[in-house]
Amino acid sequence: MSIQKNIHVIFPFLDKTISIEDNKTVADACALAGFPQNLVCGGKGTCKKCLVTIRENGHIIEVLSCQHPVSENMQILISKEAALSQILETSANATLPFNPRIKIFSIPYTNLKTDMCSFDLETIREALDLPVNIHSLNILKKIPQVFHLKDKNLLSFLVFNEEIIDLIPGDTPFTAYGVAFDIGTTSVVGYLYDLTTGVLVNQYSTLNKQISFGGDVISRIEFASGSAEDLKKIHNSIIETVNMILNNLCKDSDIETEAIYDCVFCGNSTMSHLFLGLNPHHLGLSPFTGISKDMVTLTASELNISMNSFGRITFLPLLGGFVGADTTAVLLGLPRDENLRLMIDLGTNGEIAVGNHHRFSVASTACGPALEGAGIHMGMRGTTGAIEKITLIDNKIKCQVIGNGAPLGFCGSGIIDAIALLLREGLVYARGNFIKGKDLDDHPFKDRFGIDETGQRYFVIVSKDENPNGNEMIITQKDVRQVQLAKAAIYTGCCLLTKHFGIEGHQLKEVVLAGAFGNYIDVNNAQFIGLLPKIDDVPIRSIGNGAGTGVQLFLLSKEEIIQCERIPGVTTHVELATDPEFSNAYMMNTTLGKNMLI
């Protein structure tokens, strides 16, 4: 039996390198990198829709990505433009039309001559052949400043739906940009697009600065509710985060922030309230009511965002309770077919959905930050130095570290692997406590246990001798408990929401994992400890940052906006905490590896 190992695959045009098992295909690598291929034939190699150019062994060749195996340091030559086409392709294999809300029309000044005793706006309407309007007094005031210039060739009109929101004189056609944002509790990512071509120009992510006010939504609600000044502080922190992303995107892409005219946001209900500066106090108290779930569209001047003040800001609609616009965005990107799916978005605030585009049931579950590395003794983000994968080979613990250097801590996927290792090797009991007594005395790994200064037991994954920097990498008893609580919340939510929808697990077509964490975990290990359900003949598929994909779709297509607007109307929110079965099921599901069946 051959032992699988992980190798590195490079996406040079995307500035991305991934680690993947050596028995996977190029299509698997593309999916892991966030750019799934169009496997119309189901990966049988018959449709020829997934041709990809690669560089392998010094040769550039075109291969069927669903058939060709990966190899060490293979380069997959997907450009940003090609990657965009994958992002814009729905799972139903229909090409998404590029049709953004903001259109740019560059008209020669020679075509902008206003007749005697007529009006400039009538001339503009005729030149654009559109029934445009102007609702801003500032834009009306700008017309006489730019409409009759003699030293410019073109006047560019920026039209948001049917409203003129800016006029830019120049000698060449004007280019406007838009940014799609996914505001997570822990991190925020922005995707910069050219709104004239639909090309993804750049993307950038960073920690959500609100993390200094608390690692989860409840702690941030409590802080924001303290006073008007506290609400302002935590509101300003997310605005600062967004502005830092915008400034970095523009700097790296050599464009001005003034050229950004459309910013679209998604995030959970708490992130929505705090981004808009709304007091979330009642969201944290029973019966957990928010202010509004409607889509919010503002002029950029209403928030201190580093973009053109005439531009537009949109926050996608919420779905209920703590299920926010990030779930709306994920559902927007799911296939629009008749198949029933269970969607799990693993993050600090876990969201779950069951159904199809005709009808969804949704719920949230407070799984805490443990699955993202926070709240774990040696937890960290998935960055250089993080242990991302743990295996046992020839009775030796092997760790894969991001960046291939000395390990500094555990990211979420490494934590799941660690708990699975402890359980599989009999180092923890099913109820989560470390082994002791005769079980410990007879175990070959007994010397890897220790006790810290507080009297807490821990297990050494990487010893001082095994680590180039001389530090032990440990999993504590408290770490195990944190994972137990998180996994119980997720699994219980899956069970009860599926039951509420009125189906059994075997009726599902697939289980879909959304979120960066879900993209990297070992699914078998997650199922082994009971974090994810294991249902016969129901596969689990990771879609990466589904919220990020959905918010990009919204930015780039009016047709997707229409679909987004209908999602709240076909979605039922379920408050799991009020379900009479929740408490008993939750306690049962804290047991490692033993769960009630869906």
C-alpha positions in Angstrom: 0.0 0.0 0.0 1.6 3.3 -1.1 1.8 6.1 1.3 0.4 9.4 0.0 2.4 12.5 0.5 1.7 16.2 -0.1 3.4 18.2 -2.8 3.5 21.8 -3.9 1.7 23.1 -7.0 2.3 26.7 -8.2 -0.1 29.2 -9.8 2.5 31.8 -11.0 0.0 34.2 -12.5 -2.1 34.2 -9.3 0.9 34.5 -6.9 -0.4 31.4 -5.2 1.2 28.1 -4.1 -0.9 25.2 -2.6 -0.1 22.0 -0.9 -2.0 18.9 -2.2 -1.8 15.2 -2.0 0.2 13.6 -4.8 -2.6 11.4 -6.0 -4.8 14.3 -7.0 -5.5 15.8 -10.4 -4.9 19.3 -11.8 -8.7 19.9 -11.5 -8.4 19.1 -7.8 -5.6 21.6 -7.5 -7.5 24.3 -9.2 -10.5 23.7 -7.0 -8.3 23.8 -3.9 -6.9 27.1 -5.1 -10.4 28.5 -5.4 -10.8 28.2 -9.1 -12.8 25.0 -9.9 -12.9 23.8 -13.5 -16.0 23.2 -15.5 -16.3 19.4 -15.3 -19.4 19.0 -17.4 -18.9 15.3 -17.8 -18.3 14.8 -14.1 -14.5 14.4 -14.5 -14.7 11.5 -17.0 -12.4 13.2 -19.5 -15.0 13.2 -22.3 -16.3 16.7 -22.5 -12.9 18.4 -23.0 -14.2 21.5 -21.2 -11.4 21.6 -18.6 -8.3 22.0 -20.7 -5.6 23.8 -18.7 -2.1 24.9 -19.7 0.7 23.7 -17.4 4.5 23.8 -17.1 5.8 20.4 -16.1 9.4 19.0 -16.3 10.4 22.1 -18.3 7.7 21.7 -20.9 4.5 23.7 -21.4 1.6 21.5 -22.4 -2.2 21.6 -22.4 -3.9 18.8 -20.4 -7.3 17.7 -19.4 -7.3 18.9 -15.8 -9.7 16.2 -14.6 -7.4 13.4 -15.8 -3.8 14.8 -15.5 -2.1 14.1 -12.1 -0.3 16.8 -10.2 3.5 16.6 -9.7 5.9 18.4 -7.4 6.4 22.1 -8.3 4.1 21.8 -11.3 3.0 25.3 -12.6 -0.7 25.7 -13.5 -0.8 28.6 -15.9 -4.2 30.1 -15.1 -4.3 33.9 -15.7 -6.3 36.3 -13.6 -8.6 36.7 -16.6 -9.1 32.9 -16.9 -9.6 32.6 -13.1 -12.3 35.2 -13.4 -14.1 33.2 -16.0 -14.2 30.3 -13.5 -15.5 32.6 -10.7 -18.2 33.8 -12.9 -19.4 30.4 -14.0 -22.4 29.1 -12.1 -22.4 25.5 -10.9 -25.2 24.8 -13.4 -22.6 25.3 -16.2 -24.2 28.5 -17.5 -21.9 31.4 -18.3 -22.7 34.4 -16.2 -23.2 37.6 -18.2 -21.0 40.4 -17.3 -23.5 43.1 -16.6 -22.6 45.4 -13.7 -24.8 48.1 -12.3 -22.3 50.8 -13.1 -21.7 51.4 -16.8 -19.2 53.9 -18.3 -20.1 55.7 -21.5 -17.3 57.9 -23.0 -18.8 60.3 -25.5 -16.9 62.7 -27.8 -17.5 66.4 -26.9 -18.4 66.9 -30.6 -21.5 64.8 -29.9 -22.5 66.9 -26.9 -23.8 70.2 -28.4 -26.9 71.5 -26.7 -29.4 73.2 -29.0 -30.4 76.8 -28.4 -32.7 77.3 -25.4 -32.5 73.6 -24.6 -30.9 71.8 -21.6 -27.7 69.9 -21.2 -29.4 66.9 -19.5 -31.6 66.4 -22.6 -28.5 66.4 -24.8 -26.9 63.8 -22.5 -30.0 61.6 -22.6 -30.0 61.7 -26.4 -26.2 61.0 -26.7 -26.5 58.0 -24.3 -29.8 56.9 -25.7 -30.9 56.1 -22.2 -33.6 57.5 -19.9 -31.0 58.6 -17.3 -31.7 60.9 -14.3 -29.7 62.9 -11.9 -30.7 62.8 -8.2 -27.6 64.5 -6.7 -27.4 68.3 -6.5 -23.6 68.0 -6.5 -23.7 66.3 -9.9 -26.1 68.9 -11.3 -23.6 71.5 -10.1 -20.8 69.6 -11.8 -22.4 69.7 -15.3 -21.6 73.4 -16.1 -18.0 72.8 -14.9 -17.3 69.9 -17.3 -19.9 69.8 -20.0 -18.7 72.7 -22.2 -14.9 72.2 -22.0 -12.9 72.9 -25.2 -9.6 71.2 -24.3 -10.8 67.6 -23.8 -11.8 65.0 -26.3 -14.2 62.8 -24.2 -16.7 63.2 -21.4 -17.2 59.9 -19.5 -20.6 59.3 -17.8 -20.8 56.9 -14.9 -24.3 55.5 -14.8 -25.6 53.5 -11.8 -28.6 51.7 -13.0 -30.3 54.7 -14.7 -28.8 57.4 -12.6 -25.8 59.5 -13.6 -23.5 59.5 -10.6 -20.4 61.3 -12.1 -19.0 63.0 -15.2 -15.3 62.7 -15.9 -13.6 64.8 -18.7 -10.5 63.4 -20.4 -8.7 62.5 -23.6 -9.2 58.7 -23.2 -12.1 56.5 -22.1 -12.4 56.5 -18.3 -12.0 53.2 -16.3 -14.0 52.7 -13.2 -13.5 50.0 -10.6 -15.6 48.1 -8.1 -14.6 46.0 -5.0 -16.5 43.1 -3.5 -15.9 42.6 0.2 -16.5 39.6 2.5 -16.4 40.9 6.1 -15.7 37.9 8.3 -15.6 38.0 12.1 -11.9 37.2 12.0 -10.7 38.4 8.6 -11.8 40.6 5.7 -11.1 40.1 2.0 -11.6 42.5 -0.9 -11.7 41.7 -4.6 -10.9 44.6 -7.0 -12.5 44.5 -10.5 -12.3 46.6 -13.6 -16.0 47.4 -14.2 -15.4 48.0 -17.9 -14.0 44.6 -18.7 -14.9 42.4 -15.7 -11.3 41.5 -15.1 -10.2 40.7 -11.5 -7.4 43.1 -11.0 -6.3 42.2 -7.5 -7.4 40.9 -4.1 -6.3 41.5 -0.6 -7.1 40.2 2.9 -6.3 41.1 6.4 -7.5 40.6 10.0 -10.7 42.4 11.0 -9.5 45.1 13.4 -12.7 44.6 15.5 -10.9 41.5 16.8 -9.3 43.8 19.5 -12.8 44.2 20.9 -13.6 40.5 21.1 -13.0 37.3 19.2 -16.7 36.5 18.6 -19.9 38.3 17.7 -21.4 38.2 21.3 -18.4 39.9 22.8 -18.5 42.6 20.1 -22.2 43.2 20.6 -21.6 43.6 24.3 -18.8 46.1 23.7 -20.8 48.1 21.1 -23.8 48.2 23.4 -21.8 49.8 26.2 -22.0 53.4 25.0 -22.3 55.6 21.9 -18.6 56.1 22.0 -17.9 52.4 22.2 -20.2 51.8 19.2 -18.3 54.5 17.3 -15.0 52.9 18.1 -15.9 49.4 16.9 -17.6 50.9 13.8 -14.5 52.9 13.0 -12.3 49.8 13.3 -14.1 48.0 10.5 -14.1 51.1 8.4 -10.3 51.4 9.0 -10.0 47.7 8.0 -11.9 48.3 4.7 -10.0 51.4 3.9 -6.7 49.6 4.5 -7.7 46.9 2.0 -8.8 49.6 -0.5 -5.6 51.5 -0.2 -3.5 48.4 -0.6 -5.5 47.2 -3.5 -5.2 50.5 -5.3 -1.5 50.9 -4.4 -0.6 47.5 -5.7 -2.6 48.0 -8.8 -1.5 51.5 -9.5 -4.9 53.1 -9.5 -6.5 55.9 -7.5 -9.1 55.2 -4.9 -11.2 57.9 -6.6 -11.6 55.5 -9.5 -13.6 53.1 -7.3 -17.4 53.7 -7.7 -19.0 50.5 -6.5 -18.3 48.6 -3.2 -20.5 45.6 -2.3 -20.3 44.0 1.1 -21.5 40.8 2.8 -21.0 39.7 6.4 -23.0 38.2 9.2 -25.8 40.1 11.0 -23.4 41.6 13.6 -20.9 42.6 11.0 -23.7 44.3 9.1 -24.9 46.3 12.1 -21.4 47.4 13.1 -20.3 48.3 9.6 -23.3 50.6 9.2 -22.8 52.0 12.7 -26.1 50.5 14.0 -26.4 49.5 17.6 -26.6 45.7 17.7 -27.7 45.6 21.4 -31.0 43.7 20.9 -29.3 41.3 18.5 -27.6 39.8 21.5 -30.6 39.6 23.7 -33.6 37.2 23.5 -35.5 37.2 21.2 -32.4 38.3 19.2 -33.9 41.0 17.0 -31.9 43.1 14.5 -32.8 46.5 13.0 -33.4 45.6 9.4 -32.6 42.6 7.2 -33.1 44.6 3.9 -30.4 45.2 1.4 -28.9 48.6 2.2 -27.6 50.9 -0.6 -25.8 54.2 0.3 -23.9 56.9 -1.4 -20.2 56.6 -0.5 -20.3 60.0 1.1 -22.5 58.6 3.9 -19.6 56.4 5.2 -15.9 57.4 5.5 -14.8 54.8 2.8 -11.7 55.4 0.7 -13.5 55.5 -2.7 -15.1 58.1 -4.9 -17.6 60.0 -2.8 -20.2 59.8 -5.6 -19.9 56.0 -5.7 -22.3 53.5 -4.2 -22.0 51.1 -1.2 -24.3 48.1 -0.9 -24.6 45.6 2.0 -26.4 42.4 0.9 -29.7 41.4 2.7 -29.7 39.4 5.9 -31.7 36.2 6.5 -32.6 36.2 10.2 -31.0 36.3 13.6 -27.3 35.8 13.3 -27.6 34.4 9.7 -26.5 37.3 7.7 -25.5 38.5 4.2 -22.5 36.2 4.1 -25.0 33.2 4.0 -27.0 35.1 1.4 -23.9 35.3 -0.7 -23.1 31.6 -0.3 -26.6 30.6 -1.4 -26.4 32.9 -4.4 -23.4 30.9 -5.6 -24.9 27.5 -5.2 -26.2 25.6 -8.3 -29.8 26.5 -9.2 -31.1 23.0 -9.7 -33.6 20.7 -8.0 -31.0 18.9 -5.8 -31.1 19.3 -2.0 -27.9 20.3 -0.3 -26.7 20.8 3.2 -24.4 23.9 3.3 -22.0 24.4 6.2 -20.0 27.6 6.5 -17.4 26.9 9.1 -16.1 30.0 10.8 -16.3 31.9 14.1 -20.0 32.1 13.6 -21.1 28.9 11.8 -24.0 29.1 9.4 -25.9 26.2 8.1 -28.5 26.0 5.2 -30.6 23.1 3.8 -32.6 23.1 0.6 -32.3 24.3 -3.0 -33.0 27.6 -4.8 -36.8 27.0 -4.4 -36.7 26.9 -0.6 -34.0 27.1 2.1 -34.0 26.7 5.9 -31.1 28.4 7.6 -29.6 28.7 11.1 -26.5 29.9 12.9 -24.6 28.2 15.6 -22.0 29.8 17.8 -19.1 27.4 17.3 -16.6 30.0 18.6 -13.2 30.9 17.1 -11.4 27.6 17.8 -11.8 26.3 14.3 -9.9 29.4 13.0 -7.0 28.9 15.5 -8.2 31.5 18.1 -9.0 30.3 21.6 -6.5 27.5 21.2 -3.3 27.6 23.3 -1.0 27.5 20.4 -3.6 28.4 17.7 -2.8 30.8 14.9 -4.1 31.9 11.5 -3.3 29.8 8.4 -0.1 31.6 7.6 3.6 30.9 7.5 4.6 28.7 10.4 1.2 27.2 11.0 0.9 23.4 11.3 -1.8 22.7 8.7 -1.7 18.9 8.5 -0.7 16.1 10.9 -0.3 12.4 10.0 1.1 9.3 11.7 3.6 7.5 9.6 5.5 4.5 10.9 4.3 5.4 14.4 5.9 8.9 14.1 3.9 12.1 14.1 4.6 14.1 11.0 3.5 17.7 10.5 3.1 19.8 7.4 3.9 23.5 8.0 2.9 26.4 5.9 6.1 27.8 4.4 8.0 24.6 5.2 9.8 26.3 8.1 9.8 25.7 11.8 6.3 25.2 13.3 5.0 28.1 15.4 1.4 27.0 16.1 -1.7 25.3 14.7 -4.2 26.7 12.2 -7.7 25.3 12.1 -7.0 22.3 9.8 -4.0 21.3 11.9 -6.1 21.4 15.1 -8.7 19.1 13.6 -5.9 16.7 12.5 -4.4 16.8 16.0 -7.7 16.0 17.7 -8.4 13.2 15.2 -4.9 11.8 15.9 -5.4 11.9 19.6 -8.8 10.1 19.3 -7.6 7.5 16.7 -4.6 6.6 18.7 -6.5 6.3 21.9 -4.8 9.3 23.6 -8.2 10.8 24.5 -11.4 9.1 25.6 -14.5 9.7 23.6 -15.7 12.2 26.3 -12.6 14.3 25.5 -10.3 13.8 28.5 -6.8 12.6 28.1 -6.1 9.0 29.0 -4.7 8.1 32.4 -3.9 5.1 34.6 -3.1 1.8 32.9 -4.3 3.2 29.5 -1.5 5.8 29.8 1.1 3.4 31.2 0.7 1.0 28.3 0.7 3.6 25.5 3.8 4.1 23.4 3.2 7.9 23.4 3.0 8.2 27.2 6.2 10.3 27.3 4.6 13.0 25.2 2.2 14.0 28.0 3.1 16.9 30.3 1.5 19.2 32.9 1.8 23.0 32.7 2.3 25.4 35.5 -1.5 25.6 36.1 -1.8 21.9 36.5 -3.4 21.4 33.0 -2.4 18.3 31.0 -1.1 18.6 27.5 0.1 16.4 24.7 3.3 17.2 22.7 2.7 17.1 18.9 6.2 18.4 18.1 8.9 18.0 20.7 11.7 20.5 21.4 14.2 18.1 19.7 11.9 17.8 16.6 11.5 21.6 16.2 14.3 23.6 14.7 13.4 26.6 16.9 13.5 24.3 20.0 9.8 25.0 21.1 7.3 22.3 21.9 4.0 22.4 19.9 1.3 21.2 22.3 -2.4 20.5 22.4 -3.9 21.1 25.9 -6.9 19.6 27.6 -8.6 22.9 27.2 -7.9 22.9 23.5 -9.7 19.5 23.2 -12.7 21.0 25.1 -12.9 24.0 22.8 -13.0 21.7 19.7 -15.6 19.5 21.4 -17.9 22.5 21.9 -17.4 23.8 18.3 -18.0 20.4 16.7 -21.1 19.8 18.9 -22.6 23.1 17.8 -22.0 22.4 14.1 -23.1 18.8 14.1 -26.2 19.5 16.2 -27.2 22.3 13.9 -26.9 20.0 10.9 -29.1 17.4 12.5 -31.8 19.7 13.7 -32.0 21.9 10.6 -32.2 18.9 8.3 -35.0 17.6 10.4 -36.8 21.0 10.4 -36.6 21.1 6.6 -38.5 17.8 6.6 -35.9 15.4 5.0 -33.5 12.7 6.1 -29.8 12.8 5.4 -29.9 10.2 2.5 -32.1 12.6 0.5 -29.3 15.1 0.2 -27.4 15.3 -3.1 -24.3 16.6 -1.3 -22.9 18.4 1.7 -21.2 21.7 0.7 -18.5 23.2 2.8 -18.0 27.0 2.5 -15.3 29.2 4.1 -11.6 29.2 3.9 -11.3 26.7 6.8 -13.6 24.2 5.1 -11.4 24.4 2.1 -8.3 23.0 3.9 -9.5 20.6 6.5 -9.1 16.8 6.1 -12.8 15.8 5.6 -12.2 12.3 6.8 -10.6 13.5 10.1 -13.5 16.0 10.5 -16.0 13.2 10.1 -14.0 10.9 12.4 -14.2 13.3 15.3 -17.8 14.1 14.6 -17.5 17.7 13.3 -19.0 16.9 9.9 -21.8 14.4 9.2 -21.0 11.2 7.5 -23.9 10.0 5.3 -23.7 7.0 3.0 -23.5 8.0 -0.7 -23.6 11.7 0.1 -20.3 13.3 -0.8 -18.8 16.4 0.8 -17.6 19.2 -1.6 -15.6 22.3 -0.6 -16.4 25.5 -2.5 -13.8 27.7 -0.7 -14.9 31.2 0.2 -18.5 30.8 -1.0 -19.4 34.2 0.5 -16.6 35.8 -1.4 -17.7 34.2 -4.6 -21.4 35.3 -4.1 -20.5 38.9 -3.4 -18.4 39.0 -6.5 -21.3 37.7 -8.5 -23.5 40.5 -7.1 -20.9 43.1 -8.1 -20.6 41.9 -11.7 -24.1 41.0 -12.8 -27.5 42.6 -12.6 -29.0 39.2 -13.2 -27.3 37.9 -10.0 -28.6 40.9 -8.1 -32.2 39.9 -9.1 -31.4 36.3 -7.8 -30.0 37.8 -4.6 -33.0 39.9 -4.0 -35.3 36.8 -4.1 -33.3 34.7 -1.6 -34.7 36.2 1.6 -38.3 35.5 0.3 -37.7 31.8 -0.1 -35.6 31.4 3.1 -36.9 30.4 6.6 -34.7 31.2 9.6 -34.7 28.6 12.4 -33.6 29.5 15.9 -31.9 26.4 17.1 -31.6 27.5 20.7 -35.4 27.4 21.1 -35.7 23.9 19.7 -36.6 21.6 22.6 -34.2 18.9 21.3 -31.2 21.2 21.1 -29.8 20.9 24.6 -29.9 17.1 24.7 -28.5 16.7 21.2 -25.8 19.3 21.9 -24.6 17.5 25.0 -24.7 14.1 23.2 -22.7 15.6 20.3 -19.8 16.8 22.5 -18.7 13.2 22.6 -15.8 12.7 20.2 -16.5 10.4 17.3 -20.0 9.5 18.5 -22.9 11.5 17.2 -26.6 11.1 16.6 -27.3 10.3 13.0 -28.9 12.7 10.5 
